[in-house]
Amino acid sequence: MLLRRSLLHLGTLAGLALPGQSDTPLLTRCHYRGEPDTVRSLPVSLQEISGLAFHRGLLLAHDDELGRIYTINPVTGAVAIFATLRGPIHDDFEGIAVLGDTVWLMTSSGKLYGVKATASRTPVAYALHNTGLGKRCELEGLAADAANGVLLFPCKALPKNGPGILIYRWNAAKGALAIPTTVSVTPKAIKKAGGPNLRPSALEVVPGMDHLLVLSSSPPALIELDGDGVPRGYLRLPSRHARPEGLAIAANGDIFVSDEGVNRTGTLSVYRCNP
């Protein structure tokens, strides 16, 4: 029930609604093709794109190493710099989320860099918090529960390489004093949903619902969890997703997935929601 208590008011407060909004899972309500409807190659600055988050109709993105935030126009694919952290900052950035008037960048060790959610042409000051969650597992991915001021962190792999999914919930307002709570999904539940054990690389709150969508890098797939953390849907993604690391969901149900390019260009794939 931890996840449901955290997210049950999100749809009302966010003012978002999906086609045919109901308790029906997103992956059931929307028909997604087996291949993305659109695939865009990204500029060299986003060759190592790592995370995605919607903010005022634009996608925010970041790479894997620099403290720099970009905007991507979801219609045209145009890329611009949103803000650069004063420093410059080099770290292992693995997630991005917008909570209130703050954009948070997260590292694999659980550090959070927070900047104002306002575009800037000059380097910006940042607030730095260490959640301490990096001592529990390597983290990859970040999402925001706007209703309760909670950030959500999935473990890339469980301690001692155990199977399943573990998501930490951390109260950003309380900072270092926050006591994280968890959402745990067993391998048995994942298998029942239709898929093998997953390796989480990103997650996102489904607009207008108390559901979470978790992106897996291996195998490339999406699994939907309801407000109690129970799997309600599973979608295998095509093998073209060699390094899927970023996930965002538009208000109409379109799903955006970013792939790190490694030795080639990074890409942004769009799966259109067909109700």
PAFISE-166239 format. One record per residue (C-alpha): x negated, y, z; residue in one letter; residue number from 1. Coordinates in Angstrom, 2 decimals. Each point is the difference from the previous one (the first is absolute). Last residue first. Example, Ala and Ser with C-alpha at 12.3 -4.5 7.8 and 13.67 -1.06 7.14 Angstrom:
BEGIN
<atom X="-13.67" Y="-1.06" Z="7.14" residu="s" num="2"/>
<atom X="1.37" Y="-3.44" Z="0.66" residu="a" num="1"/>
This chain:
BEGIN
<atom X="6.64" Y="3.61" Z="-27.65" residu="p" num="275"/>
<atom X="-3.07" Y="0.33" Z="-2.28" residu="n" num="274"/>
<atom X="-2.79" Y="1.40" Z="2.18" residu="c" num="273"/>
<atom X="-3.02" Y="0.80" Z="-2.15" residu="r" num="272"/>
<atom X="-3.35" Y="-1.57" Z="0.81" residu="y" num="271"/>
<atom X="-2.73" Y="2.61" Z="-0.48" residu="v" num="270"/>
<atom X="-3.73" Y="-0.79" Z="-0.23" residu="s" num="269"/>
<atom X="-2.80" Y="2.45" Z="0.83" residu="l" num="268"/>
<atom X="-3.48" Y="-1.01" Z="-1.14" residu="t" num="267"/>
<atom X="-3.63" Y="0.46" Z="1.00" residu="g" num="266"/>
<atom X="-2.50" Y="-0.05" Z="-2.83" residu="t" num="265"/>
<atom X="-2.60" Y="-2.78" Z="-0.28" residu="r" num="264"/>
<atom X="-2.83" Y="-1.40" Z="2.12" residu="n" num="263"/>
<atom X="2.00" Y="0.09" Z="3.28" residu="v" num="262"/>
<atom X="3.29" Y="1.38" Z="-1.41" residu="g" num="261"/>
<atom X="2.05" Y="0.13" Z="3.18" residu="e" num="260"/>
<atom X="3.60" Y="-0.83" Z="-0.78" residu="d" num="259"/>
<atom X="2.96" Y="2.23" Z="0.83" residu="s" num="258"/>
<atom X="3.58" Y="-1.24" Z="0.35" residu="v" num="257"/>
<atom X="3.10" Y="2.20" Z="-0.42" residu="f" num="256"/>
<atom X="3.48" Y="-1.43" Z="0.61" residu="i" num="255"/>
<atom X="3.13" Y="1.67" Z="-1.37" residu="d" num="254"/>
<atom X="2.82" Y="-0.21" Z="2.55" residu="g" num="253"/>
<atom X="1.80" Y="3.27" Z="-0.78" residu="n" num="252"/>
<atom X="-1.65" Y="1.83" Z="2.93" residu="a" num="251"/>
<atom X="-3.43" Y="-1.01" Z="-1.30" residu="a" num="250"/>
<atom X="-1.97" Y="-2.77" Z="1.70" residu="i" num="249"/>
<atom X="-3.78" Y="0.17" Z="0.54" residu="a" num="248"/>
<atom X="-2.73" Y="-2.63" Z="0.16" residu="l" num="247"/>
<atom X="-3.81" Y="0.11" Z="-0.27" residu="g" num="246"/>
<atom X="-2.65" Y="-2.72" Z="0.11" residu="e" num="245"/>
<atom X="0.59" Y="-2.39" Z="-2.89" residu="p" num="244"/>
<atom X="-3.43" Y="-1.32" Z="-1.10" residu="r" num="243"/>
<atom X="0.40" Y="-2.46" Z="-2.92" residu="a" num="242"/>
<atom X="3.60" Y="0.94" Z="-0.75" residu="h" num="241"/>
<atom X="0.06" Y="-1.30" Z="-3.58" residu="r" num="240"/>
<atom X="0.80" Y="-3.39" Z="1.62" residu="s" num="239"/>
<atom X="3.71" Y="0.86" Z="-0.02" residu="p" num="238"/>
<atom X="1.88" Y="0.77" Z="3.23" residu="l" num="237"/>
<atom X="1.90" Y="-2.61" Z="2.00" residu="r" num="236"/>
<atom X="3.10" Y="1.46" Z="1.62" residu="l" num="235"/>
<atom X="1.28" Y="-1.10" Z="3.41" residu="y" num="234"/>
<atom X="3.13" Y="0.93" Z="1.92" residu="g" num="233"/>
<atom X="1.58" Y="0.06" Z="3.42" residu="r" num="232"/>
<atom X="-2.95" Y="-0.78" Z="2.28" residu="p" num="231"/>
<atom X="0.98" Y="0.54" Z="3.67" residu="v" num="230"/>
<atom X="-1.74" Y="2.90" Z="1.77" residu="g" num="229"/>
<atom X="3.12" Y="0.92" Z="1.98" residu="d" num="228"/>
<atom X="0.72" Y="3.05" Z="-2.14" residu="g" num="227"/>
<atom X="-0.28" Y="-2.04" Z="-3.19" residu="d" num="226"/>
<atom X="-3.26" Y="-1.04" Z="-1.65" residu="l" num="225"/>
<atom X="-0.58" Y="0.07" Z="-3.76" residu="e" num="224"/>
<atom X="-2.91" Y="-1.87" Z="-1.57" residu="i" num="223"/>
<atom X="-1.87" Y="1.25" Z="-3.05" residu="l" num="222"/>
<atom X="-2.61" Y="-2.00" Z="-1.90" residu="a" num="221"/>
<atom X="-3.54" Y="-0.15" Z="-1.35" residu="p" num="220"/>
<atom X="-1.29" Y="-3.24" Z="1.59" residu="p" num="219"/>
<atom X="-2.16" Y="1.30" Z="1.47" residu="s" num="218"/>
<atom X="0.43" Y="3.78" Z="0.03" residu="s" num="217"/>
<atom X="3.31" Y="-0.07" Z="1.86" residu="s" num="216"/>
<atom X="2.32" Y="2.99" Z="0.12" residu="l" num="215"/>
<atom X="2.44" Y="0.22" Z="2.91" residu="v" num="214"/>
<atom X="3.45" Y="1.57" Z="-0.40" residu="l" num="213"/>
<atom X="1.62" Y="1.00" Z="3.26" residu="l" num="212"/>
<atom X="3.73" Y="0.15" Z="0.72" residu="h" num="211"/>
<atom X="1.93" Y="2.37" Z="2.27" residu="d" num="210"/>
<atom X="1.65" Y="1.55" Z="-3.03" residu="m" num="209"/>
<atom X="0.48" Y="3.35" Z="-1.76" residu="g" num="208"/>
<atom X="-3.33" Y="-0.16" Z="-1.82" residu="p" num="207"/>
<atom X="-1.80" Y="-3.36" Z="0.53" residu="v" num="206"/>
<atom X="-2.87" Y="0.65" Z="2.42" residu="v" num="205"/>
<atom X="-3.36" Y="-0.72" Z="-1.58" residu="e" num="204"/>
<atom X="-2.85" Y="-2.48" Z="0.32" residu="l" num="203"/>
<atom X="-3.51" Y="-0.48" Z="-1.33" residu="a" num="202"/>
<atom X="-2.79" Y="-2.62" Z="-0.35" residu="s" num="201"/>
<atom X="1.53" Y="-3.02" Z="1.70" residu="p" num="200"/>
<atom X="-1.57" Y="-3.42" Z="-0.71" residu="r" num="199"/>
<atom X="2.88" Y="-2.43" Z="-0.38" residu="l" num="198"/>
<atom X="0.77" Y="-3.60" Z="0.91" residu="n" num="197"/>
<atom X="1.91" Y="-1.73" Z="-2.77" residu="p" num="196"/>
<atom X="3.32" Y="1.30" Z="-1.33" residu="g" num="195"/>
<atom X="3.70" Y="-0.69" Z="-0.19" residu="g" num="194"/>
<atom X="1.57" Y="1.62" Z="3.02" residu="a" num="193"/>
<atom X="-0.22" Y="-3.33" Z="1.84" residu="k" num="192"/>
<atom X="-3.77" Y="0.04" Z="-0.57" residu="k" num="191"/>
<atom X="-0.25" Y="3.41" Z="1.66" residu="i" num="190"/>
<atom X="2.09" Y="-1.19" Z="2.96" residu="a" num="189"/>
<atom X="-2.21" Y="-3.07" Z="0.45" residu="k" num="188"/>
<atom X="-3.15" Y="2.13" Z="-0.28" residu="p" num="187"/>
<atom X="1.24" Y="2.04" Z="2.98" residu="t" num="186"/>
<atom X="0.88" Y="3.71" Z="-0.08" residu="v" num="185"/>
<atom X="-1.02" Y="2.22" Z="2.93" residu="s" num="184"/>
<atom X="1.11" Y="3.58" Z="0.70" residu="v" num="183"/>
<atom X="-2.10" Y="1.65" Z="2.67" residu="t" num="182"/>
<atom X="-0.03" Y="2.71" Z="2.64" residu="t" num="181"/>
<atom X="-2.79" Y="2.52" Z="0.44" residu="p" num="180"/>
<atom X="-0.44" Y="1.81" Z="3.33" residu="i" num="179"/>
<atom X="-0.45" Y="3.70" Z="-0.70" residu="a" num="178"/>
<atom X="-2.29" Y="1.97" Z="2.31" residu="l" num="177"/>
<atom X="-2.54" Y="0.59" Z="-2.77" residu="a" num="176"/>
<atom X="2.54" Y="1.95" Z="-2.00" residu="g" num="175"/>
<atom X="3.39" Y="0.47" Z="1.63" residu="k" num="174"/>
<atom X="1.43" Y="1.74" Z="-3.09" residu="a" num="173"/>
<atom X="-1.41" Y="-2.66" Z="-2.35" residu="a" num="172"/>
<atom X="1.88" Y="-2.84" Z="1.68" residu="n" num="171"/>
<atom X="-1.53" Y="-3.24" Z="-1.28" residu="w" num="170"/>
<atom X="1.83" Y="-3.02" Z="-1.43" residu="r" num="169"/>
<atom X="-2.27" Y="-2.94" Z="-0.87" residu="y" num="168"/>
<atom X="0.87" Y="-2.50" Z="-2.74" residu="i" num="167"/>
<atom X="-1.06" Y="-3.66" Z="0.05" residu="l" num="166"/>
<atom X="0.64" Y="-2.32" Z="-2.95" residu="i" num="165"/>
<atom X="-0.66" Y="-3.75" Z="-0.08" residu="g" num="164"/>
<atom X="-3.08" Y="-2.21" Z="0.00" residu="p" num="163"/>
<atom X="-2.92" Y="0.14" Z="2.47" residu="g" num="162"/>
<atom X="-3.35" Y="1.25" Z="-1.26" residu="n" num="161"/>
<atom X="-1.47" Y="0.09" Z="3.55" residu="k" num="160"/>
<atom X="2.00" Y="3.21" Z="0.56" residu="p" num="159"/>
<atom X="2.62" Y="0.48" Z="-2.71" residu="l" num="158"/>
<atom X="-0.96" Y="1.21" Z="-3.44" residu="a" num="157"/>
<atom X="0.69" Y="3.35" Z="-1.65" residu="k" num="156"/>
<atom X="1.87" Y="0.96" Z="3.16" residu="c" num="155"/>
<atom X="2.95" Y="2.29" Z="-0.72" residu="p" num="154"/>
<atom X="0.21" Y="3.51" Z="1.48" residu="f" num="153"/>
<atom X="3.29" Y="1.89" Z="0.53" residu="l" num="152"/>
<atom X="0.10" Y="3.61" Z="1.18" residu="l" num="151"/>
<atom X="2.72" Y="1.12" Z="2.37" residu="v" num="150"/>
<atom X="1.48" Y="3.48" Z="0.41" residu="g" num="149"/>
<atom X="3.38" Y="-1.53" Z="0.82" residu="n" num="148"/>
<atom X="2.20" Y="0.91" Z="-2.96" residu="a" num="147"/>
<atom X="-2.93" Y="0.50" Z="-2.39" residu="a" num="146"/>
<atom X="-1.12" Y="-3.63" Z="0.14" residu="d" num="145"/>
<atom X="-3.19" Y="0.45" Z="-2.04" residu="a" num="144"/>
<atom X="-2.06" Y="-2.52" Z="-1.96" residu="a" num="143"/>
<atom X="-3.67" Y="-1.03" Z="-0.09" residu="l" num="142"/>
<atom X="-2.01" Y="-2.66" Z="-1.82" residu="g" num="141"/>
<atom X="-3.05" Y="-2.11" Z="0.84" residu="e" num="140"/>
<atom X="-1.20" Y="-0.67" Z="3.54" residu="l" num="139"/>
<atom X="-2.77" Y="-2.34" Z="1.12" residu="e" num="138"/>
<atom X="1.12" Y="-1.58" Z="3.24" residu="c" num="137"/>
<atom X="0.26" Y="0.57" Z="3.76" residu="r" num="136"/>
<atom X="-2.97" Y="2.33" Z="0.48" residu="k" num="135"/>
<atom X="1.22" Y="2.06" Z="-2.96" residu="g" num="134"/>
<atom X="3.12" Y="0.76" Z="2.00" residu="l" num="133"/>
<atom X="-1.90" Y="2.45" Z="2.20" residu="g" num="132"/>
<atom X="2.32" Y="2.78" Z="-1.20" residu="t" num="131"/>
<atom X="-2.88" Y="2.42" Z="-0.52" residu="n" num="130"/>
<atom X="1.37" Y="3.45" Z="-0.74" residu="h" num="129"/>
<atom X="-1.57" Y="2.78" Z="-2.09" residu="l" num="128"/>
<atom X="1.73" Y="3.29" Z="-0.76" residu="a" num="127"/>
<atom X="-1.01" Y="1.65" Z="-3.27" residu="y" num="126"/>
<atom X="-1.24" Y="3.33" Z="-1.34" residu="a" num="125"/>
<atom X="0.47" Y="0.65" Z="-3.71" residu="v" num="124"/>
<atom X="-2.38" Y="0.44" Z="-2.92" residu="p" num="123"/>
<atom X="1.18" Y="2.75" Z="-2.40" residu="t" num="122"/>
<atom X="2.57" Y="-0.27" Z="-2.79" residu="r" num="121"/>
<atom X="2.73" Y="-1.05" Z="2.42" residu="s" num="120"/>
<atom X="3.27" Y="-1.89" Z="-0.36" residu="a" num="119"/>
<atom X="2.09" Y="-0.13" Z="3.15" residu="t" num="118"/>
<atom X="0.72" Y="-3.11" Z="2.06" residu="a" num="117"/>
<atom X="-2.31" Y="1.17" Z="2.77" residu="k" num="116"/>
<atom X="-2.86" Y="-2.39" Z="0.67" residu="v" num="115"/>
<atom X="-0.37" Y="-3.12" Z="2.17" residu="g" num="114"/>
<atom X="-2.94" Y="-2.42" Z="-0.05" residu="y" num="113"/>
<atom X="0.82" Y="-3.26" Z="1.72" residu="l" num="112"/>
<atom X="-2.56" Y="-2.58" Z="1.12" residu="k" num="111"/>
<atom X="1.16" Y="-3.61" Z="0.12" residu="g" num="110"/>
<atom X="-3.18" Y="-1.81" Z="-1.09" residu="s" num="109"/>
<atom X="1.28" Y="-0.50" Z="-3.56" residu="s" num="108"/>
<atom X="0.46" Y="3.75" Z="-0.30" residu="t" num="107"/>
<atom X="3.24" Y="1.96" Z="-0.02" residu="m" num="106"/>
<atom X="0.86" Y="3.30" Z="-1.72" residu="l" num="105"/>
<atom X="2.93" Y="1.87" Z="1.51" residu="w" num="104"/>
<atom X="1.89" Y="2.85" Z="-1.65" residu="v" num="103"/>
<atom X="1.69" Y="2.21" Z="2.56" residu="t" num="102"/>
<atom X="3.10" Y="2.20" Z="-0.14" residu="d" num="101"/>
<atom X="2.37" Y="-2.77" Z="1.12" residu="g" num="100"/>
<atom X="-1.72" Y="-3.33" Z="-0.58" residu="l" num="99"/>
<atom X="-1.56" Y="-0.55" Z="-3.42" residu="v" num="98"/>
<atom X="-1.93" Y="-3.23" Z="-0.51" residu="a" num="97"/>
<atom X="-3.35" Y="-1.12" Z="-1.45" residu="i" num="96"/>
<atom X="-1.96" Y="-3.23" Z="0.21" residu="g" num="95"/>
<atom X="-3.38" Y="-1.75" Z="-0.31" residu="e" num="94"/>
<atom X="-2.72" Y="2.64" Z="0.34" residu="f" num="93"/>
<atom X="-3.47" Y="-1.41" Z="0.72" residu="d" num="92"/>
<atom X="-1.78" Y="3.25" Z="0.86" residu="d" num="91"/>
<atom X="-1.82" Y="2.96" Z="-1.57" residu="h" num="90"/>
<atom X="1.11" Y="3.48" Z="1.05" residu="i" num="89"/>
<atom X="-1.33" Y="3.19" Z="-1.62" residu="p" num="88"/>
<atom X="0.23" Y="1.66" Z="2.46" residu="g" num="87"/>
<atom X="3.34" Y="1.68" Z="-0.29" residu="r" num="86"/>
<atom X="2.63" Y="-2.43" Z="-1.24" residu="l" num="85"/>
<atom X="0.98" Y="0.61" Z="-3.61" residu="t" num="84"/>
<atom X="3.59" Y="0.82" Z="-0.95" residu="a" num="83"/>
<atom X="2.57" Y="-0.54" Z="-2.76" residu="f" num="82"/>
<atom X="-2.33" Y="-0.59" Z="-2.95" residu="i" num="81"/>
<atom X="1.85" Y="-0.57" Z="-3.28" residu="a" num="80"/>
<atom X="1.11" Y="-2.96" Z="-2.10" residu="v" num="79"/>
<atom X="2.59" Y="-0.03" Z="-2.82" residu="a" num="78"/>
<atom X="1.80" Y="-3.35" Z="-0.27" residu="g" num="77"/>
<atom X="2.87" Y="1.61" Z="-1.92" residu="t" num="76"/>
<atom X="2.99" Y="-1.29" Z="1.98" residu="v" num="75"/>
<atom X="-1.51" Y="-0.96" Z="3.38" residu="p" num="74"/>
<atom X="-2.16" Y="3.17" Z="0.06" residu="n" num="73"/>
<atom X="-3.07" Y="-1.12" Z="1.92" residu="i" num="72"/>
<atom X="-1.35" Y="2.13" Z="2.83" residu="t" num="71"/>
<atom X="-3.47" Y="-0.50" Z="1.46" residu="y" num="70"/>
<atom X="-1.43" Y="-0.12" Z="3.52" residu="i" num="69"/>
<atom X="-3.73" Y="0.16" Z="0.72" residu="r" num="68"/>
<atom X="-1.88" Y="-1.41" Z="2.96" residu="g" num="67"/>
<atom X="-2.22" Y="-2.13" Z="-2.21" residu="l" num="66"/>
<atom X="-0.55" Y="-3.77" Z="0.15" residu="e" num="65"/>
<atom X="2.91" Y="-2.14" Z="-1.19" residu="d" num="64"/>
<atom X="1.87" Y="2.50" Z="-2.15" residu="d" num="63"/>
<atom X="3.07" Y="1.96" Z="0.93" residu="h" num="62"/>
<atom X="3.57" Y="0.36" Z="-1.22" residu="a" num="61"/>
<atom X="3.02" Y="2.25" Z="0.50" residu="l" num="60"/>
<atom X="2.91" Y="-0.62" Z="-2.33" residu="l" num="59"/>
<atom X="2.17" Y="2.98" Z="-0.76" residu="l" num="58"/>
<atom X="3.69" Y="0.63" Z="0.68" residu="g" num="57"/>
<atom X="-0.54" Y="1.95" Z="3.19" residu="r" num="56"/>
<atom X="-2.45" Y="-2.54" Z="1.46" residu="h" num="55"/>
<atom X="-0.06" Y="-3.66" Z="-1.02" residu="f" num="54"/>
<atom X="-2.84" Y="-2.19" Z="1.26" residu="a" num="53"/>
<atom X="-2.71" Y="-2.04" Z="-1.72" residu="l" num="52"/>
<atom X="-3.24" Y="-1.70" Z="1.10" residu="g" num="51"/>
<atom X="-3.32" Y="-1.36" Z="-1.30" residu="s" num="50"/>
<atom X="-1.05" Y="1.51" Z="-3.30" residu="i" num="49"/>
<atom X="-3.57" Y="-1.07" Z="-0.76" residu="e" num="48"/>
<atom X="-0.03" Y="1.23" Z="-3.61" residu="q" num="47"/>
<atom X="1.89" Y="3.04" Z="1.22" residu="l" num="46"/>
<atom X="-2.61" Y="2.64" Z="-0.91" residu="s" num="45"/>
<atom X="-0.59" Y="-1.95" Z="-3.23" residu="v" num="44"/>
<atom X="3.44" Y="0.99" Z="-1.25" residu="p" num="43"/>
<atom X="2.97" Y="-2.40" Z="0.30" residu="l" num="42"/>
<atom X="1.28" Y="-2.44" Z="-2.61" residu="s" num="41"/>
<atom X="3.79" Y="-0.16" Z="0.00" residu="r" num="40"/>
<atom X="2.13" Y="-3.14" Z="-0.09" residu="v" num="39"/>
<atom X="3.75" Y="0.31" Z="-0.58" residu="t" num="38"/>
<atom X="2.86" Y="-2.51" Z="0.11" residu="d" num="37"/>
<atom X="-2.07" Y="-2.36" Z="2.13" residu="p" num="36"/>
<atom X="0.24" Y="-3.70" Z="-0.91" residu="e" num="35"/>
<atom X="2.32" Y="-2.64" Z="1.45" residu="g" num="34"/>
<atom X="2.86" Y="2.48" Z="-0.17" residu="r" num="33"/>
<atom X="1.51" Y="1.40" Z="3.18" residu="y" num="32"/>
<atom X="3.72" Y="-0.41" Z="0.66" residu="h" num="31"/>
<atom X="1.03" Y="2.18" Z="2.90" residu="c" num="30"/>
<atom X="2.48" Y="-1.11" Z="2.68" residu="r" num="29"/>
<atom X="-1.86" Y="-3.22" Z="0.79" residu="t" num="28"/>
<atom X="-3.50" Y="1.46" Z="0.41" residu="l" num="27"/>
<atom X="1.53" Y="2.98" Z="1.84" residu="l" num="26"/>
<atom X="1.68" Y="-2.25" Z="2.53" residu="p" num="25"/>
<atom X="3.81" Y="0.25" Z="0.30" residu="t" num="24"/>
<atom X="0.92" Y="1.90" Z="3.17" residu="d" num="23"/>
<atom X="1.66" Y="2.58" Z="-2.21" residu="s" num="22"/>
<atom X="-0.90" Y="2.76" Z="-2.45" residu="q" num="21"/>
<atom X="1.45" Y="-0.68" Z="-3.46" residu="g" num="20"/>
<atom X="-2.74" Y="2.06" Z="-1.66" residu="p" num="19"/>
<atom X="-2.47" Y="1.13" Z="2.67" residu="l" num="18"/>
<atom X="0.54" Y="2.88" Z="2.37" residu="a" num="17"/>
<atom X="-2.30" Y="2.54" Z="1.59" residu="l" num="16"/>
<atom X="0.87" Y="2.72" Z="2.48" residu="g" num="15"/>
<atom X="-3.08" Y="-0.76" Z="2.09" residu="a" num="14"/>
<atom X="1.90" Y="0.38" Z="3.26" residu="l" num="13"/>
<atom X="2.86" Y="-2.29" Z="-0.96" residu="t" num="12"/>
<atom X="-2.23" Y="-2.70" Z="-1.51" residu="g" num="11"/>
<atom X="-2.48" Y="0.04" Z="2.89" residu="l" num="10"/>
<atom X="2.53" Y="-0.50" Z="2.79" residu="h" num="9"/>
<atom X="-0.50" Y="-3.77" Z="0.33" residu="l" num="8"/>
<atom X="-3.78" Y="0.18" Z="-0.35" residu="l" num="7"/>
<atom X="-1.60" Y="-0.31" Z="3.43" residu="s" num="6"/>
<atom X="2.78" Y="-1.95" Z="1.66" residu="r" num="5"/>
<atom X="0.01" Y="-2.39" Z="-2.97" residu="r" num="4"/>
<atom X="-3.77" Y="-0.54" Z="0.13" residu="l" num="3"/>
<atom X="0.00" Y="-0.82" Z="3.69" residu="l" num="2"/>
<atom X="3.00" Y="-2.35" Z="-0.28" residu="m" num="1"/>
